[in-house]
C-alpha cells in the first residue's frame, strides 16, 4: 500500500512517481549507512522476543531504487529477490562485516516486471506488486488494485511473463482497492500446513472487523480471518521453520503517528473458518529506527539462530527512508 495516501494534504510531498521509464535492467550504485542502535539514543539490544543485530539506511542515485514492498532471501541467506510497488523486481546481495552484521548491499539490480499481456511497469494500476514468496521453482506475487496472484518461474523471472494466475478464494468485492494482498507466504513442507500458501489482506475486513485471509492450496485450503488490533495493517509475513507465521504490521494515524509491530500466529491455528490471533513479539514507533515497514523475511543466521530481516518502503519520498533491519529471534 502507498503509506503516503494517509497523509491528506501532504500527499503531494510524499507521492511516488507513476511514470517511470521501462528498461531491461539497471544496476544501482548504492550508499549504505550502518544503523548500530535500534532505539534512538540507546545501546539496548533486546526488544521483547527479539534481539537487534544491526541495520542499514540505504540510498542510491538510481531513481528507481525504493518503494520496496516485500523481500525474500535465497537459501544462502545473502542473495534476495524483492518486489517494488512501482512494478519492478529488485535483486541483490547483503554483505556483512567481520562480526556478521549488515554492512552493505551489493550487486543490486532493478528490472521491470512483465504481466501476462507483455505490459511492463508503465501500466501502474496493473502492476502494483505488494507481496511475493518463493515456492520450489516458482515465485508467487500478489498484486493490489487489479487483485491477483501471479506465478512466475524462479529461473529467468526477470524477463518472464507469469505462467498463470491462481484463485485467491476471498470474494473480489470484499477487497479494498488499495488494501488487498500485501502478505503471501509459502509454509515449510514439514509443518502443520504442509507447504500450503497463505495470504492475508492488508486492511480488507469482514463484518466482524477481522482481516480476510486464506490458505489458497493444499489440504487446508479455505478461508480464515486474522484478528485486527489497534488499526494496524498487515504489510508482509513469513513462516518460521516450525510452521508458525510471523506477520509484519504497520500503523499510521494523526493521533499516534507511525508504528510497526510483529505478531506470531501459530501454524496449528490456521484452518478454514478459524479466527486467528497471536502474541506480539515487538512494537516500535518513531523512537526507534523504523520507517514505513513493509517487508519481512526469515533466514537462518550464521550463528545457527533464526533471524528476521525487515525492509521499508520510502515511496520515493525525500521525507522517508529505505532501511533494512535485522533481528535474532530469542526463543
C-alpha positions as CSV (number, residue, x, y, z in Angstrom):
1,X,0.0,0.0,0.0
2,X,1.1,3.6,-0.5
3,X,1.6,4.7,3.0
4,X,1.6,8.4,1.9
5,X,-2.1,8.2,0.9
6,X,-2.8,8.5,4.6
7,X,-1.2,12.0,4.8
8,X,-4.1,14.0,3.3
9,X,-2.8,17.5,2.4
10,X,0.8,16.2,2.5
11,X,0.3,13.6,-0.1
12,X,1.9,15.6,-2.9
13,X,5.1,15.8,-1.0
14,X,5.1,12.0,-0.5
15,X,3.6,10.7,-3.7
16,X,5.6,8.2,-5.7
17,X,6.2,8.6,-9.4
18,X,3.9,6.6,-11.6
19,X,5.5,7.2,-14.9
20,X,9.0,5.7,-14.6
21,X,10.6,4.6,-17.9
22,X,10.7,0.9,-18.9
23,X,14.1,-0.7,-19.2
24,X,15.6,-4.2,-19.4
25,X,17.6,-3.9,-16.2
26,X,19.8,-1.5,-14.3
27,X,22.5,-2.0,-11.7
28,X,22.1,0.5,-8.9
29,X,25.0,2.3,-7.2
30,X,24.3,2.0,-3.5
31,X,25.2,4.1,-0.5
32,X,24.8,2.5,2.9
33,X,24.9,3.9,6.4
34,X,25.1,1.5,9.3
35,X,22.4,1.6,11.9
36,X,24.1,0.4,15.1
37,X,21.3,1.1,17.6
38,X,17.6,0.3,17.1
39,X,16.3,2.6,19.8
40,X,17.3,6.1,19.2
41,X,20.0,7.2,21.7
42,X,20.1,3.8,23.5
43,X,22.6,1.0,23.4
44,X,19.8,-1.5,24.3
45,X,19.6,-4.6,22.0
46,X,16.8,-6.7,23.5
47,X,13.3,-5.8,22.4
48,X,10.6,-8.2,23.5
49,X,11.3,-11.5,21.9
50,X,13.8,-10.0,19.5
51,X,17.5,-9.1,19.8
52,X,18.7,-6.3,17.4
53,X,21.6,-7.4,15.3
54,X,22.1,-4.4,13.0
55,X,20.7,-2.4,10.2
56,X,21.3,-0.2,7.2
57,X,19.9,3.0,5.8
58,X,20.1,2.8,2.0
59,X,20.1,5.3,-0.8
60,X,21.1,5.3,-4.5
61,X,21.4,7.8,-7.3
62,X,19.3,5.4,-9.4
63,X,15.8,6.9,-9.4
64,X,14.1,3.5,-9.5
65,X,15.5,2.4,-6.1
66,X,12.9,2.4,-3.3
67,X,9.3,1.5,-2.8
68,X,10.2,-2.0,-1.5
69,X,7.0,-3.9,-0.8
70,X,8.3,-7.4,0.0
71,X,11.5,-9.3,0.2
72,X,12.6,-13.0,0.1
73,X,16.0,-14.4,0.6
74,X,17.5,-17.4,-1.2
75,X,18.6,-20.4,0.9
76,X,22.1,-18.9,1.4
77,X,20.6,-16.1,3.4
78,X,22.5,-13.5,1.4
79,X,21.0,-13.2,-2.0
80,X,17.5,-11.8,-2.2
81,X,14.6,-11.0,-4.5
82,X,12.2,-8.2,-3.8
83,X,9.2,-6.5,-5.5
84,X,8.6,-2.8,-5.7
85,X,5.1,-1.4,-5.8
86,X,6.2,0.5,-8.9
87,X,6.1,-2.8,-10.8
88,X,9.7,-3.8,-10.6
89,X,11.9,-6.7,-9.5
90,X,14.9,-6.0,-7.3
91,X,17.7,-8.4,-6.7
92,X,20.9,-8.0,-4.6
93,X,23.2,-9.4,-2.0
94,X,23.7,-8.4,1.6
95,X,27.3,-8.0,2.8
96,X,28.4,-8.4,6.4
97,X,31.3,-7.2,8.5
98,X,33.6,-9.4,10.5
99,X,31.1,-9.8,13.3
100,X,28.3,-10.9,10.9
101,X,26.3,-7.6,11.0
102,X,24.9,-6.0,7.9
103,X,27.4,-3.7,6.3
104,X,26.3,-3.0,2.7
105,X,24.2,-4.1,-0.3
106,X,26.0,-5.2,-3.5
107,X,25.0,-6.3,-7.0
108,X,21.6,-4.6,-6.7
109,X,19.7,-4.7,-10.0
110,X,16.2,-3.4,-10.7
111,X,14.2,-4.8,-13.6
112,X,10.7,-4.1,-14.9
113,X,8.1,-6.7,-14.2
114,X,6.0,-8.1,-17.1
115,X,2.4,-9.1,-16.9
116,X,0.7,-11.9,-18.8
117,X,-0.1,-9.5,-21.7
118,X,3.5,-8.3,-22.0
119,X,2.9,-5.0,-20.4
120,X,5.7,-3.5,-18.2
121,X,5.6,-1.3,-15.1
122,X,4.5,1.8,-17.0
123,X,0.9,0.5,-16.7
124,X,1.0,1.3,-12.9
125,X,-2.6,0.4,-12.0
126,X,-1.9,-3.1,-13.4
127,X,1.5,-3.7,-11.7
128,X,1.1,-2.7,-8.1
129,X,3.2,-5.6,-6.7
130,X,2.8,-5.9,-2.9
131,X,3.9,-9.4,-1.8
132,X,6.0,-12.4,-3.0
133,X,7.0,-15.8,-1.9
134,X,9.3,-18.4,-3.3
135,X,7.8,-21.9,-3.6
136,X,10.0,-24.5,-5.1
137,X,10.9,-23.4,-8.6
138,X,8.2,-20.7,-8.7
139,X,7.7,-17.1,-7.4
140,X,4.2,-16.2,-6.4
141,X,3.5,-12.4,-6.5
142,X,0.4,-10.7,-5.1
143,X,-0.9,-7.5,-6.7
144,X,-3.3,-4.8,-5.5
145,X,-5.7,-2.6,-7.5
146,X,-6.2,-5.4,-10.1
147,X,-6.2,-8.0,-7.4
148,X,-4.5,-11.3,-8.4
149,X,-1.8,-13.8,-7.6
150,X,0.6,-14.5,-10.5
151,X,3.1,-17.3,-10.7
152,X,6.5,-16.6,-12.3
153,X,9.2,-19.2,-13.0
154,X,12.1,-18.8,-10.5
155,X,14.6,-19.3,-13.3
156,X,14.6,-16.3,-15.5
157,X,11.8,-14.4,-13.7
158,X,13.2,-11.0,-14.6
159,X,12.4,-11.4,-18.3
160,X,9.4,-13.8,-18.0
161,X,5.6,-13.3,-18.1
162,X,3.7,-15.1,-15.4
163,X,2.9,-18.7,-16.2
164,X,-0.6,-18.4,-14.7
165,X,-2.7,-16.8,-12.0
166,X,-4.3,-18.8,-9.2
167,X,-7.6,-18.3,-7.4
168,X,-7.4,-16.4,-4.1
169,X,-10.8,-17.6,-2.7
170,X,-11.6,-14.2,-1.0
171,X,-14.6,-12.6,-2.7
172,X,-13.2,-9.9,-5.0
173,X,-15.8,-7.4,-4.0
174,X,-14.6,-7.6,-0.4
175,X,-11.1,-6.3,-1.3
176,X,-10.3,-2.6,-0.9
177,X,-8.7,-1.1,-4.0
178,X,-5.6,-0.2,-2.1
179,X,-5.8,-2.7,0.8
180,X,-5.6,-6.1,-0.8
181,X,-3.0,-8.9,-0.5
182,X,0.2,-7.4,1.0
183,X,1.2,-10.7,2.5
184,X,1.7,-14.0,0.7
185,X,3.9,-16.8,2.2
186,X,4.5,-20.4,1.5
187,X,4.7,-22.6,4.6
188,X,7.5,-25.1,5.1
189,X,6.8,-28.6,3.7
190,X,7.4,-30.2,7.1
191,X,4.9,-28.0,9.0
192,X,1.2,-28.1,10.1
193,X,0.2,-26.6,6.7
194,X,2.4,-28.9,4.7
195,X,3.8,-26.4,2.2
196,X,0.5,-24.6,1.6
197,X,0.4,-20.9,0.6
198,X,-1.3,-18.3,2.8
199,X,-2.5,-14.8,2.0
200,X,-3.7,-12.1,4.3
201,X,-5.3,-8.8,3.3
202,X,-3.7,-5.6,4.3
203,X,-6.9,-3.8,5.5
204,X,-9.9,-5.6,3.9
205,X,-12.0,-6.8,6.8
206,X,-15.2,-8.9,7.2
207,X,-18.3,-7.8,9.1
208,X,-16.7,-8.5,12.4
209,X,-13.7,-6.3,11.6
210,X,-11.3,-9.2,11.1
211,X,-8.9,-9.3,8.2
212,X,-9.7,-11.6,5.3
213,X,-7.2,-14.4,4.8
214,X,-7.0,-17.7,3.0
215,X,-5.0,-20.9,2.5
216,X,-5.1,-21.0,-1.3
217,X,-3.9,-24.5,-1.8
218,X,-3.2,-27.8,-0.1
219,X,-5.3,-30.0,2.2
220,X,-6.2,-27.0,4.5
221,X,-7.4,-24.9,1.6
222,X,-10.1,-22.4,2.6
223,X,-11.0,-19.0,4.1
224,X,-10.0,-17.9,7.6
225,X,-9.5,-14.5,9.2
226,X,-6.9,-12.7,11.3
227,X,-7.9,-10.6,14.3
228,X,-7.2,-6.9,13.7
229,X,-5.9,-4.8,16.6
230,X,-5.3,-1.1,17.1
231,X,-5.7,-0.1,13.4
232,X,-2.6,-1.9,12.4
233,X,-2.4,-3.1,8.7
234,X,-0.7,-6.3,7.6
235,X,2.2,-5.5,5.2
236,X,4.2,-8.8,4.9
237,X,4.8,-12.1,6.6
238,X,7.0,-15.2,6.6
239,X,6.9,-18.6,8.2
240,X,9.3,-19.8,10.9
241,X,10.9,-23.2,10.4
242,X,8.3,-24.8,12.8
243,X,5.4,-23.6,10.8
244,X,4.3,-20.6,12.9
245,X,3.7,-17.4,10.8
246,X,5.2,-14.0,11.6
247,X,3.2,-11.1,10.3
248,X,4.6,-7.5,9.9
249,X,2.1,-4.8,10.6
250,X,2.2,-1.0,10.2
251,X,0.0,1.8,11.6
252,X,-0.3,5.4,10.8
253,X,-2.7,8.0,12.1
254,X,-2.6,11.5,13.3
255,X,-3.1,10.6,17.0
256,X,-0.4,8.0,17.4
257,X,1.9,8.6,14.4
258,X,3.7,5.7,12.7
259,X,4.4,2.4,14.3
260,X,5.3,-1.2,13.4
261,X,4.5,-4.5,15.0
262,X,5.4,-8.2,14.5
263,X,2.9,-10.8,15.6
264,X,3.4,-14.6,15.7
265,X,0.5,-16.7,14.6
266,X,0.6,-20.4,15.4
267,X,0.6,-22.6,12.4
268,X,-1.7,-25.1,14.1
269,X,-4.3,-22.4,14.5
270,X,-4.6,-21.6,10.8
271,X,-7.5,-23.6,9.4
272,X,-10.7,-23.0,7.3
273,X,-13.2,-20.9,9.3
274,X,-10.7,-20.0,12.1
275,X,-10.2,-16.5,13.6
276,X,-6.5,-16.4,14.3
277,X,-4.7,-14.1,16.7
278,X,-1.2,-14.3,18.1
279,X,1.3,-12.9,20.5
280,X,3.1,-9.7,19.8
281,X,6.9,-10.1,19.6
282,X,7.7,-6.4,19.2
283,X,6.1,-3.0,18.8
284,X,8.1,0.1,17.8
285,X,7.3,3.7,17.0
286,X,9.4,6.7,15.8
287,X,11.5,6.5,18.9
288,X,13.1,3.6,17.0
289,X,14.9,3.3,13.7
290,X,11.8,2.5,11.7
291,X,10.0,4.0,8.7
292,X,7.1,2.6,6.6
293,X,7.9,-1.0,7.3
294,X,6.6,-3.3,4.5
295,X,8.9,-6.2,4.0
296,X,9.8,-9.2,6.3
297,X,11.6,-12.5,5.8
298,X,13.0,-15.2,8.0
299,X,16.5,-16.6,7.4
300,X,18.9,-19.0,9.2
301,X,21.6,-16.8,10.7
302,X,25.3,-17.7,10.6
303,X,25.1,-18.2,14.4
304,X,22.5,-21.0,13.9
305,X,19.6,-18.9,15.2
306,X,16.5,-17.8,13.4
307,X,16.9,-14.2,12.1
308,X,14.3,-11.8,10.8
309,X,15.0,-9.2,8.1
310,X,12.8,-6.1,7.8
311,X,12.7,-3.5,5.0
312,X,10.8,-0.2,4.5
313,X,9.0,1.4,1.6
314,X,10.1,5.0,1.1
315,X,7.5,5.8,-1.6
316,X,10.3,7.7,-3.4
317,X,9.8,10.5,-1.0
318,X,12.5,12.8,0.4
319,X,10.7,12.6,3.7
320,X,11.1,8.8,4.1
321,X,13.9,6.3,4.3
322,X,14.9,2.9,2.9
323,X,16.0,0.9,5.9
324,X,16.9,-2.7,6.4
325,X,16.9,-4.1,9.9
326,X,18.0,-7.5,11.3
327,X,16.9,-9.2,14.5
328,X,17.5,-12.5,16.1
329,X,14.5,-14.4,17.4
330,X,15.1,-15.2,21.1
331,X,13.0,-18.3,21.8
